Amino acid sequence: MPDLKNLKNQTPESSQILAFEYEPETQKLFVQFRSNAARVTYAYNGISPEIAAAAEAAESKGRFFGRPFTSVHTDFEKLPGIGETPQAMQAAETSEAGKEAA
């Protein structure tokens, strides 16, 4: 797994994506979205080298990783944010689920 504090592809020009990195040996694409203060990283599984190359080449990273990408690539895991424990993450998700059920 890459160093989540220093993902390879920093995107200062993007208002949506903080950084991303592709790991070819596992075919995982790690993406940090700017919208979450904890810098939660999503690890998308089964991403081909061609898709990863398209992400790097995309003029707009936010558009690339927007709904079309996330609706097609649904095999992912949400990793703890920088300084966030898995237990805190689970508690937050449980709280959100409770709010949606109400």
KOLBA-29569 format. One record per residue: x, y, z of N, C-alpha, C, O in turn; residue in one letter; residue number from 1. Coordinates in pm, 1 decimal. Layout:
N
+----------+----------+----------+----------+----------+----------+----------+----------+----------+----------+----------+----------+--------+-----+
:       nX :       nY :       nZ :      caX :      caY :      caZ :       cX :       cY :       cZ :       oX :       oY :       oZ : residu : num :
+----------+----------+----------+----------+----------+----------+----------+----------+----------+----------+----------+----------+--------+-----+
:        X :        Y :        Z :        X :        Y :        Z :        X :        Y :        Z :        X :        Y :        Z :      A : NUM :
...
+----------+----------+----------+----------+----------+----------+----------+----------+----------+----------+----------+----------+--------+-----+
//
This chain:
102
+----------+----------+----------+----------+----------+----------+----------+----------+----------+----------+----------+----------+--------+-----+
:       nX :       nY :       nZ :      caX :      caY :      caZ :       cX :       cY :       cZ :       oX :       oY :       oZ : residu : num :
+----------+----------+----------+----------+----------+----------+----------+----------+----------+----------+----------+----------+--------+-----+
:     85.1 :   -117.5 :      0.0 :      0.0 :      0.0 :      0.0 :     89.9 :    124.1 :      0.0 :    191.7 :    127.6 :     69.1 :      M :   1 :
:     52.0 :    224.6 :    -76.9 :    134.2 :    346.6 :    -79.5 :    122.8 :    425.2 :     51.7 :     33.5 :    401.5 :    133.0 :      P :   2 :
:    214.7 :    517.8 :     69.3 :    211.3 :    608.7 :    184.6 :     94.3 :    704.7 :    163.1 :    100.1 :    791.4 :     75.9 :      D :   3 :
:    -10.9 :    689.2 :    242.0 :   -132.2 :    768.8 :    221.3 :   -111.9 :    916.9 :    250.7 :   -192.3 :    999.8 :    208.0 :      L :   4 :
:     -5.9 :    951.1 :    322.9 :     23.1 :   1092.3 :    349.1 :     89.2 :   1158.8 :    228.5 :     89.7 :   1281.3 :    216.6 :      K :   5 :
:    144.6 :   1077.2 :    139.7 :    218.8 :   1131.2 :     25.4 :    189.8 :   1051.9 :   -100.7 :    280.1 :    991.5 :   -158.7 :      N :   6 :
:     65.7 :   1051.8 :   -142.9 :     33.7 :    982.2 :   -266.6 :    108.8 :   1047.7 :   -382.7 :    131.3 :   1168.8 :   -383.6 :      L :   7 :
:    146.4 :    966.8 :   -478.8 :    235.1 :   1007.9 :   -587.6 :    182.3 :   1124.5 :   -671.7 :    256.8 :   1217.9 :   -701.1 :      K :   8 :
:     57.7 :   1119.9 :   -709.6 :      0.7 :   1220.0 :   -800.2 :    -76.8 :   1324.9 :   -722.2 :   -197.7 :   1312.1 :   -703.1 :      N :   9 :
:     -7.6 :   1428.4 :   -677.5 :    -71.8 :   1540.5 :   -608.9 :   -144.0 :   1624.7 :   -715.0 :    -93.3 :   1641.0 :   -826.0 :      Q :  10 :
:   -259.9 :   1677.0 :   -681.8 :   -338.3 :   1752.5 :   -779.5 :   -380.0 :   1888.2 :   -721.8 :   -497.5 :   1908.8 :   -691.7 :      T :  11 :
:   -284.4 :   1981.0 :   -706.2 :   -319.4 :   2111.5 :   -648.6 :   -417.1 :   2191.5 :   -734.3 :   -487.3 :   2279.1 :   -684.0 :      P :  12 :
:   -421.0 :   2160.8 :   -863.8 :   -511.1 :   2234.3 :   -953.2 :   -655.8 :   2186.5 :   -943.8 :   -745.8 :   2253.1 :   -995.0 :      E :  13 :
:   -679.5 :   2073.5 :   -879.8 :   -813.1 :   2017.5 :   -872.2 :   -885.5 :   2063.9 :   -746.0 :   -828.4 :   2065.0 :   -636.9 :      S :  14 :
:  -1010.8 :   2101.8 :   -762.5 :  -1090.3 :   2139.8 :   -645.4 :  -1155.6 :   2016.9 :   -582.3 :  -1209.7 :   2025.8 :   -472.1 :      S :  15 :
:  -1151.3 :   1903.3 :   -650.2 :  -1217.0 :   1781.5 :   -602.4 :  -1121.7 :   1674.9 :   -550.3 :  -1150.9 :   1608.4 :   -450.9 :      Q :  16 :
:  -1007.9 :   1658.5 :   -617.1 :   -915.4 :   1549.0 :   -587.0 :   -787.8 :   1604.0 :   -526.0 :   -723.5 :   1691.8 :   -583.4 :      I :  17 :
:   -751.6 :   1552.6 :   -410.3 :   -628.3 :   1594.3 :   -344.4 :   -508.4 :   1522.2 :   -404.1 :   -406.9 :   1584.6 :   -434.9 :      L :  18 :
:   -520.3 :   1390.6 :   -420.5 :   -410.4 :   1310.6 :   -473.4 :   -462.6 :   1172.5 :   -511.2 :   -570.1 :   1130.7 :   -468.1 :      A :  19 :
:   -383.5 :   1102.6 :   -593.0 :   -415.7 :    964.5 :   -626.3 :   -287.9 :    890.4 :   -662.4 :   -186.3 :    950.8 :   -696.8 :      F :  20 :
:   -295.7 :    759.0 :   -653.8 :   -179.9 :    676.5 :   -688.9 :   -228.8 :    538.7 :   -731.3 :   -320.2 :    481.8 :   -671.7 :      E :  21 :
:   -165.4 :    486.8 :   -836.0 :   -198.7 :    354.2 :   -887.6 :    -92.4 :    254.3 :   -844.4 :     27.3 :    282.5 :   -849.9 :      Y :  22 :
:   -137.6 :    138.4 :   -801.7 :    -48.7 :     29.8 :   -761.4 :    -69.6 :    -85.8 :   -860.4 :   -161.4 :   -166.2 :   -844.1 :      E :  23 :
:     17.1 :    -93.4 :   -964.1 :     -6.2 :   -191.6 :  -1070.4 :     -4.3 :   -337.7 :  -1025.1 :    -77.6 :   -420.3 :  -1079.6 :      P :  24 :
:     79.0 :   -369.9 :   -926.0 :     86.9 :   -510.0 :   -883.9 :    -42.2 :   -561.0 :   -820.5 :    -68.7 :   -681.1 :   -824.1 :      E :  25 :
:   -122.2 :   -472.9 :   -762.9 :   -250.4 :   -513.6 :   -704.1 :   -369.9 :   -462.3 :   -784.0 :   -484.5 :   -495.4 :   -753.4 :      T :  26 :
:   -343.0 :   -382.0 :   -885.8 :   -446.1 :   -315.7 :   -966.7 :   -542.6 :   -235.6 :   -880.1 :   -664.2 :   -238.9 :   -899.3 :      Q :  27 :
:   -484.2 :   -162.8 :   -783.4 :   -562.7 :    -74.3 :   -698.3 :   -529.0 :     70.1 :   -731.0 :   -413.8 :    105.1 :   -756.8 :      K :  28 :
:   -632.5 :    152.6 :   -729.2 :   -616.2 :    295.9 :   -748.7 :   -662.8 :    364.2 :   -620.6 :   -778.8 :    352.5 :   -581.3 :      L :  29 :
:   -571.3 :    435.2 :   -556.4 :   -599.4 :    504.2 :   -430.2 :   -631.0 :    650.3 :   -462.1 :   -552.8 :    717.5 :   -529.3 :      F :  30 :
:   -744.7 :    699.3 :   -414.3 :   -789.1 :    835.6 :   -444.1 :   -828.5 :    906.0 :   -315.4 :   -906.5 :    853.3 :   -236.2 :      V :  31 :
:   -773.5 :   1026.5 :   -294.9 :   -812.6 :   1111.4 :   -182.0 :   -893.0 :   1228.2 :   -237.0 :   -845.0 :   1304.6 :   -320.7 :      Q :  32 :
:  -1015.7 :   1240.8 :   -189.0 :  -1102.3 :   1351.0 :   -229.5 :  -1083.2 :   1468.1 :   -134.7 :  -1063.7 :   1447.1 :    -15.0 :      F :  33 :
:  -1088.4 :   1590.6 :   -184.9 :  -1071.1 :   1710.3 :   -102.7 :  -1188.2 :   1734.8 :     -9.0 :  -1172.4 :   1804.6 :     91.2 :      R :  34 :
:  -1302.5 :   1680.7 :    -37.7 :  -1423.7 :   1714.0 :     36.4 :  -1426.0 :   1661.9 :    179.4 :  -1515.5 :   1697.8 :    255.9 :      S :  35 :
:  -1330.7 :   1578.8 :    217.2 :  -1333.1 :   1530.1 :    354.4 :  -1207.5 :   1575.4 :    427.8 :  -1095.6 :   1549.3 :    383.7 :      N :  36 :
:  -1227.3 :   1642.9 :    539.1 :  -1116.6 :   1701.6 :    615.0 :  -1019.3 :   1596.7 :    666.9 :   -901.4 :   1626.3 :    685.8 :      A :  37 :
:  -1066.9 :   1473.7 :    690.3 :   -980.9 :   1368.4 :    744.1 :   -892.7 :   1304.6 :    636.4 :   -811.4 :   1217.0 :    666.0 :      A :  38 :
:   -909.1 :   1348.6 :    512.4 :   -833.3 :   1291.9 :    400.5 :   -854.9 :   1141.0 :    389.3 :   -759.7 :   1063.5 :    379.2 :      R :  39 :
:   -980.6 :   1101.8 :    391.2 :  -1014.7 :    961.8 :    373.2 :   -975.6 :    921.8 :    231.4 :   -998.3 :    995.8 :    135.7 :      V :  40 :
:   -916.9 :    804.1 :    220.2 :   -872.1 :    752.9 :     91.2 :   -961.3 :    637.0 :     50.5 :   -994.9 :    551.5 :    132.5 :      T :  41 :
:   -999.5 :    634.4 :    -76.0 :  -1075.2 :    523.7 :   -131.9 :   -980.4 :    441.1 :   -217.4 :   -907.7 :    495.5 :   -300.6 :      Y :  42 :
:   -980.9 :    309.7 :   -196.9 :   -898.1 :    218.3 :   -275.0 :   -990.7 :    141.7 :   -369.3 :  -1068.7 :     56.7 :   -326.5 :      A :  43 :
:   -980.6 :    173.5 :   -499.0 :  -1062.9 :    108.3 :   -600.4 :   -989.7 :    -14.8 :   -651.0 :   -873.7 :     -6.0 :   -691.3 :      Y :  44 :
:  -1056.9 :   -129.9 :   -649.2 :   -997.8 :   -257.9 :   -687.9 :  -1025.5 :   -290.6 :   -833.9 :  -1126.1 :   -248.1 :   -890.6 :      N :  45 :
:   -934.3 :   -366.9 :   -893.8 :   -955.5 :   -415.1 :  -1030.1 :   -944.2 :   -307.4 :  -1136.3 :  -1011.9 :   -314.0 :  -1238.9 :      G :  46 :
:   -859.9 :   -208.9 :  -1112.9 :   -843.6 :    -99.8 :  -1209.0 :   -730.2 :   -134.9 :  -1305.4 :   -618.5 :   -164.3 :  -1262.8 :      I :  47 :
:   -759.0 :   -131.8 :  -1432.2 :   -658.8 :   -167.0 :  -1533.3 :   -554.4 :    -56.7 :  -1546.9 :   -580.3 :     58.5 :  -1512.1 :      S :  48 :
:   -436.9 :    -92.1 :  -1597.5 :   -334.2 :     10.3 :  -1622.1 :   -382.6 :    119.4 :  -1717.5 :   -341.2 :    234.8 :  -1706.3 :      P :  49 :
:   -470.1 :     82.8 :  -1811.2 :   -522.5 :    180.3 :  -1906.6 :   -610.0 :    285.1 :  -1837.6 :   -603.0 :    403.6 :  -1870.3 :      E :  50 :
:   -691.8 :    241.2 :  -1742.7 :   -776.1 :    335.3 :  -1667.3 :   -687.8 :    426.0 :  -1582.6 :   -711.8 :    546.4 :  -1574.3 :      I :  51 :
:   -585.5 :    368.3 :  -1519.5 :   -493.9 :    448.7 :  -1437.9 :   -421.9 :    552.5 :  -1523.1 :   -404.1 :    666.5 :  -1480.3 :      A :  52 :
:   -380.8 :    513.8 :  -1642.6 :   -314.2 :    607.6 :  -1733.4 :   -410.5 :    717.8 :  -1777.2 :   -371.1 :    833.6 :  -1790.8 :      A :  53 :
:   -535.5 :    681.7 :  -1798.9 :   -636.3 :    781.9 :  -1836.2 :   -657.6 :    881.3 :  -1721.7 :   -678.8 :   1000.1 :  -1745.7 :      A :  54 :
:   -652.0 :    832.7 :  -1597.3 :   -665.8 :    921.9 :  -1481.4 :   -551.2 :   1021.5 :  -1478.4 :   -572.1 :   1140.5 :  -1455.1 :      A :  55 :
:   -430.6 :    972.9 :  -1501.9 :   -314.4 :   1062.4 :  -1502.0 :   -322.9 :   1165.3 :  -1613.6 :   -282.2 :   1280.2 :  -1596.3 :      E :  56 :
:   -375.9 :   1123.9 :  -1728.1 :   -381.3 :   1212.2 :  -1844.1 :   -502.0 :   1306.4 :  -1843.4 :   -504.2 :   1404.1 :  -1918.2 :      A :  57 :
:   -600.0 :   1278.7 :  -1761.5 :   -724.3 :   1357.5 :  -1761.9 :   -696.3 :   1504.6 :  -1732.0 :   -623.8 :   1537.9 :  -1638.3 :      A :  58 :
:   -754.6 :   1590.2 :  -1812.5 :   -739.3 :   1734.0 :  -1791.1 :   -805.0 :   1776.3 :  -1660.3 :   -750.3 :   1857.6 :  -1585.9 :      E :  59 :
:   -923.1 :   1720.4 :  -1632.7 :   -994.4 :   1750.0 :  -1508.9 :  -1003.2 :   1622.3 :  -1425.5 :  -1078.2 :   1530.5 :  -1458.8 :      S :  60 :
:   -927.0 :   1617.4 :  -1318.3 :   -928.2 :   1499.4 :  -1231.7 :  -1063.4 :   1483.8 :  -1162.6 :  -1111.3 :   1371.9 :  -1144.2 :      K :  61 :
:  -1124.5 :   1595.0 :  -1124.5 :  -1255.4 :   1589.4 :  -1060.0 :  -1360.2 :   1528.8 :  -1150.4 :  -1439.0 :   1445.0 :  -1106.8 :      G :  62 :
:  -1362.1 :   1570.3 :  -1276.6 :  -1457.6 :   1512.6 :  -1371.0 :  -1428.4 :   1365.3 :  -1395.0 :  -1520.6 :   1284.2 :  -1403.9 :      R :  63 :
:  -1301.0 :   1330.4 :  -1405.6 :  -1264.4 :   1190.8 :  -1429.9 :  -1312.7 :   1101.3 :  -1316.4 :  -1371.8 :    996.1 :  -1340.8 :      F :  64 :
:  -1287.6 :   1143.2 :  -1191.7 :  -1324.1 :   1060.7 :  -1076.3 :  -1465.7 :   1088.0 :  -1027.0 :  -1503.0 :   1040.8 :   -919.6 :      F :  65 :
:  -1543.9 :   1161.5 :  -1101.0 :  -1681.4 :   1192.5 :  -1062.8 :  -1774.6 :   1074.0 :  -1081.2 :  -1730.5 :    959.1 :  -1085.9 :      G :  66 :
:  -1902.2 :   1102.4 :  -1091.4 :  -2005.1 :    998.3 :  -1097.6 :  -1980.7 :    890.0 :  -1202.6 :  -1999.1 :    772.4 :  -1171.5 :      R :  67 :
:  -1940.1 :    923.7 :  -1325.9 :  -1919.0 :    814.1 :  -1421.9 :  -1818.0 :    710.2 :  -1370.9 :  -1839.2 :    590.1 :  -1387.1 :      P :  68 :
:  -1709.5 :    755.9 :  -1310.2 :  -1608.1 :    662.7 :  -1258.4 :  -1662.5 :    585.6 :  -1139.3 :  -1655.4 :    462.7 :  -1136.8 :      F :  69 :
:  -1716.8 :    655.9 :  -1040.4 :  -1761.2 :    589.6 :   -917.9 :  -1884.5 :    502.0 :   -938.8 :  -1907.1 :    408.8 :   -861.6 :      T :  70 :
:  -1964.6 :    530.0 :  -1041.8 :  -2081.2 :    444.1 :  -1066.7 :  -2041.3 :    314.9 :  -1138.3 :  -2110.2 :    213.7 :  -1125.2 :      S :  71 :
:  -1931.7 :    316.9 :  -1213.2 :  -1884.5 :    197.3 :  -1282.8 :  -1791.0 :    115.0 :  -1194.5 :  -1798.3 :     -7.9 :  -1192.7 :      V :  72 :
:  -1704.6 :    182.7 :  -1122.4 :  -1604.5 :    114.8 :  -1038.5 :  -1655.4 :    110.3 :   -894.5 :  -1622.2 :    195.3 :   -812.0 :      H :  73 :
:  -1736.2 :      9.4 :   -867.3 :  -1802.8 :      0.3 :   -737.1 :  -1732.0 :    -92.3 :   -638.5 :  -1774.1 :   -103.8 :   -523.4 :      T :  74 :
:  -1625.2 :   -158.2 :   -682.5 :  -1548.6 :   -244.8 :   -592.2 :  -1438.4 :   -161.1 :   -528.5 :  -1330.2 :   -144.9 :   -585.0 :      D :  75 :
:  -1467.5 :   -108.2 :   -410.0 :  -1371.2 :    -21.6 :   -343.0 :  -1380.1 :    -39.7 :   -192.5 :  -1476.4 :    -96.0 :   -140.4 :      F :  76 :
:  -1278.6 :      8.6 :   -124.6 :  -1282.4 :     12.5 :     21.1 :  -1243.8 :    152.1 :     66.8 :  -1160.1 :    219.1 :      6.2 :      E :  77 :
:  -1306.2 :    193.1 :    173.7 :  -1279.0 :    323.7 :    232.7 :  -1174.7 :    303.2 :    341.4 :  -1199.7 :    233.2 :    439.5 :      K :  78 :
:  -1058.1 :    363.9 :    324.3 :   -949.7 :    349.5 :    420.0 :   -955.7 :    462.2 :    522.7 :  -1007.0 :    569.9 :    492.4 :      L :  79 :
:   -904.5 :    439.5 :    642.7 :   -904.9 :    546.3 :    743.0 :   -830.6 :    669.5 :    691.9 :   -731.9 :    658.7 :    619.2 :      P :  80 :
:   -879.6 :    785.3 :    731.1 :   -812.6 :    909.4 :    695.4 :   -683.3 :    924.8 :    773.7 :   -654.8 :    847.0 :    864.8 :      G :  81 :
:   -606.6 :   1024.2 :    737.8 :   -481.3 :   1051.2 :    805.5 :   -512.5 :   1085.5 :    951.5 :   -584.3 :   1181.7 :    978.7 :      I :  82 :
:   -459.0 :   1007.2 :   1044.9 :   -483.6 :   1030.7 :   1186.8 :   -616.5 :    978.0 :   1236.5 :   -652.0 :   1000.2 :   1352.3 :      G :  83 :
:   -690.1 :    909.3 :   1152.5 :   -821.7 :    856.6 :   1190.5 :   -810.8 :    705.7 :   1212.8 :   -753.8 :    634.8 :   1129.9 :      E :  84 :
:   -864.1 :    657.2 :   1322.1 :   -857.5 :    514.0 :   1350.9 :   -974.2 :    442.3 :   1283.5 :  -1078.6 :    503.0 :   1259.5 :      T :  85 :
:   -957.4 :    313.9 :   1253.0 :  -1069.8 :    238.0 :   1196.4 :  -1192.1 :    239.8 :   1287.3 :  -1305.1 :    240.2 :   1238.5 :      P :  86 :
:  -1171.0 :    240.8 :   1420.2 :  -1284.6 :    242.2 :   1513.4 :  -1362.3 :    373.0 :   1502.4 :  -1485.4 :    372.5 :   1504.5 :      Q :  87 :
:  -1291.3 :    484.7 :   1490.6 :  -1358.6 :    614.4 :   1475.7 :  -1435.6 :    619.5 :   1344.9 :  -1545.2 :    675.0 :   1338.4 :      A :  88 :
:  -1377.5 :    561.2 :   1240.8 :  -1443.1 :    558.3 :   1111.1 :  -1572.4 :    476.5 :   1117.8 :  -1675.3 :    517.7 :   1064.4 :      M :  89 :
:  -1566.5 :    360.5 :   1183.6 :  -1683.9 :    275.6 :   1195.9 :  -1792.8 :    345.2 :   1277.5 :  -1910.8 :    335.7 :   1243.8 :      Q :  90 :
:  -1754.4 :    414.6 :   1383.7 :  -1851.3 :    487.6 :   1465.5 :  -1920.0 :    596.1 :   1383.5 :  -2041.0 :    615.5 :   1395.6 :      A :  91 :
:  -1845.0 :    666.2 :   1301.1 :  -1902.5 :    771.3 :   1216.2 :  -1998.3 :    712.3 :   1114.2 :  -2104.8 :    768.9 :   1089.5 :      A :  92 :
:  -1961.8 :    598.7 :   1054.3 :  -2049.2 :    534.3 :    956.8 :  -2177.5 :    484.6 :   1022.7 :  -2285.0 :    495.6 :    963.7 :      E :  93 :
:  -2168.1 :    430.0 :   1144.4 :  -2285.4 :    383.3 :   1217.6 :  -2376.9 :    500.9 :   1248.9 :  -2499.0 :    489.1 :   1238.3 :      T :  94 :
:  -2319.1 :    613.6 :   1287.1 :  -2396.1 :    733.8 :   1316.4 :  -2468.7 :    783.2 :   1191.7 :  -2585.9 :    820.3 :   1198.2 :      S :  95 :
:  -2398.6 :    783.8 :   1078.0 :  -2460.2 :    825.5 :    951.0 :  -2573.7 :    733.4 :    912.2 :  -2678.4 :    780.0 :    867.2 :      E :  96 :
:  -2555.1 :    602.4 :    928.7 :  -2658.2 :    505.7 :    895.0 :  -2782.0 :    527.8 :    981.1 :  -2894.5 :    515.4 :    932.7 :      A :  97 :
:  -2761.9 :    560.1 :   1107.0 :  -2873.9 :    587.9 :   1197.4 :  -2951.5 :    709.6 :   1155.1 :  -3074.3 :    711.1 :   1163.6 :      G :  98 :
:  -2881.1 :    813.1 :   1109.0 :  -2947.3 :    936.3 :   1063.1 :  -3030.7 :    909.0 :    938.8 :  -3141.2 :    961.4 :    925.2 :      K :  99 :
:  -2977.1 :    825.4 :    846.3 :  -3049.4 :    795.3 :    723.0 :  -3173.6 :    711.6 :    750.9 :  -3274.4 :    725.4 :    681.6 :      E : 100 :
:  -3167.3 :    625.5 :    851.1 :  -3281.8 :    540.3 :    883.0 :  -3394.3 :    618.8 :    950.4 :  -3510.8 :    579.7 :    943.2 :      A : 101 :
:  -3359.4 :    728.6 :   1015.4 :  -3459.8 :    807.7 :   1088.7 :  -3549.2 :    886.9 :    997.5 :  -3638.1 :    957.9 :   1044.5 :      A : 102 :
+----------+----------+----------+----------+----------+----------+----------+----------+----------+----------+----------+----------+--------+-----+
//
